[in-house]
């Protein structure tokens, strides 16, 4: 966090509400496959991580399913929108639910939340279910339209088991 004052906020705090609205906007954009707009929700230094070991935080030195900085997010969006990757050609239809928000100690300019996420993906007549605990760090701007995701870590409940291929962003 860039602010030195850390406090535990209420879920009703307007800064927390803004952060949750951004998280819901991200889920909607992903379900509608609006990847160009989605990637603009992240800070330039933001990370999008899906670790295999759900207990650690040292993502630089551990195996991850996804570890995307701005450059990797750009490349992923190109693959998913240009139609050359099988994930783009035969993409699943998804519906995300993000809920059970728990506010963590936060500063004035960055909100730290934990949440639960469930994704139902439908492809080729089959449903897949993805569930996980998600950690978010939302960097607040001058208003809600300037808020950005600085960190999103998705710890899948079955991350150490055989996970079906995800041709979509979690």
RASUL-V611787 format. One record per residue. N is the residue number from 1. RES is the residue in one small letter. SS is DSSP state (H for helix, E for strand, C for the rest). PSI is psi in whole degrees, -180 to 180 (NA if undefined). D_CENTER is the distance of its C-alpha to the mean C-alpha in Angstrom with 2 decimals. Layout:
n->{N,N}
res->{RES,RES}
ss->{SS,SS}
psi->{PSI,PSI}
d_center->{D_CENTER,D_CENTER}
//
This chain:
n->{1,2,3,4,5,6,7,8,9,10,11,12,13,14,15,16,17,18,19,20,21,22,23,24,25,26,27,28,29,30,31,32,33,34,35,36,37,38,39,40,41,42,43,44,45,46,47,48,49,50,51,52,53,54,55,56,57,58,59,60,61,62,63,64,65,66,67,68,69,70,71,72,73,74,75,76,77,78,79,80,81,82,83,84,85,86,87,88,89,90,91,92,93,94,95,96,97,98,99,100,101,102,103,104,105,106,107,108,109,110,111,112,113,114,115,116,117,118,119,120,121,122,123,124,125,126,127,128,129,130,131,132,133,134,135,136,137,138,139,140,141,142,143,144,145,146,147,148,149,150,151,152,153,154,155,156,157,158,159,160,161,162,163,164,165,166,167,168,169,170}
res->{x,x,x,x,x,x,x,x,x,x,x,x,x,x,x,x,x,x,x,x,x,x,x,x,x,x,x,x,x,x,x,x,x,x,x,x,x,x,x,x,x,x,x,x,x,x,x,x,x,x,x,x,x,x,x,x,x,x,x,x,x,x,x,x,x,x,x,x,x,x,x,x,x,x,x,x,x,x,x,x,x,x,x,x,x,x,x,x,x,x,x,x,x,x,x,x,x,x,x,x,x,x,x,x,x,x,x,x,x,x,x,x,x,x,x,x,x,x,x,x,x,x,x,x,x,x,x,x,x,x,x,x,x,x,x,x,x,x,x,x,x,x,x,x,x,x,x,x,x,x,x,x,x,x,x,x,x,x,x,x,x,x,x,x,x,x,x,x,x,x}
ss->{C,C,C,C,C,C,E,C,C,C,C,C,C,H,H,H,H,H,H,H,H,H,H,H,H,H,H,H,H,H,H,C,C,C,H,H,H,H,H,C,C,E,E,E,E,E,E,E,E,E,E,C,C,C,C,C,C,C,H,H,H,C,C,E,E,E,E,E,C,H,H,H,H,H,H,H,H,H,H,H,H,C,C,C,C,H,H,H,H,C,C,C,E,E,E,E,E,E,E,E,E,E,E,C,C,E,C,C,C,E,E,E,E,E,E,E,E,E,E,E,E,E,E,C,C,E,E,E,E,E,E,E,E,E,E,E,E,E,E,C,C,C,C,H,H,H,C,E,E,E,E,E,E,E,E,E,C,C,C,C,C,C,C,C,C,C,C,C,C,C}
psi->{147,-15,142,-27,124,133,158,122,158,152,-20,-7,136,-30,-39,-42,-44,-43,-44,-41,-38,-42,-43,-38,-41,-46,-43,-44,-41,-41,-30,4,38,66,-36,-45,-39,-48,-23,-7,-10,149,160,-34,10,152,143,113,137,94,154,-44,109,-2,-18,167,0,74,-26,-29,18,161,132,147,-40,136,89,124,-170,-43,-46,-36,-43,-47,-40,-43,-40,-47,-38,-13,-18,-12,6,-26,145,-31,-30,-37,-42,53,144,152,130,154,123,143,124,123,-167,53,132,121,130,164,130,165,-176,-31,5,127,131,121,152,148,169,142,135,132,129,124,134,124,132,44,12,139,137,146,130,128,144,165,137,135,132,142,115,120,121,139,-163,-27,179,-32,-17,-1,144,155,121,-24,134,117,121,112,97,143,-25,32,-26,-3,176,118,131,149,133,107,18,166,140,NA}
d_center->{18.14,20.69,22.65,25.09,25.45,23.13,23.37,21.99,21.32,21.87,19.26,21.75,21.62,20.96,18.47,16.39,16.88,15.67,12.38,11.96,13.14,10.56,7.72,10.16,10.89,7.55,8.05,11.60,11.30,9.63,12.36,14.88,14.00,14.13,12.48,14.70,13.77,9.98,10.40,12.60,10.07,9.50,12.44,14.77,14.31,10.53,8.94,6.09,7.80,8.89,12.27,15.33,17.00,15.04,17.52,17.28,15.60,17.53,15.03,17.59,20.24,18.69,17.88,14.29,13.32,10.91,11.34,10.69,12.24,13.35,16.06,14.18,11.62,14.92,16.56,13.98,14.23,18.00,18.19,16.42,18.54,21.89,22.79,24.06,21.52,22.07,18.39,19.04,22.51,21.92,18.38,17.59,17.41,14.41,14.02,11.08,12.01,10.04,12.86,14.88,13.69,15.51,16.17,16.73,19.34,18.31,20.29,21.49,19.08,15.85,14.39,12.94,11.64,11.15,10.47,11.09,9.43,11.91,11.89,15.39,16.08,19.64,21.39,25.10,26.14,23.85,20.98,18.37,16.40,13.14,12.56,10.85,10.45,7.27,8.14,7.30,9.91,10.72,13.73,16.20,18.45,21.88,20.63,17.62,17.56,17.19,14.25,11.37,8.12,9.84,7.64,4.40,6.41,6.65,10.43,11.87,15.19,17.05,15.53,19.10,20.69,21.02,17.74,18.40,17.39,14.13,15.03,11.87,8.20,6.46}
//
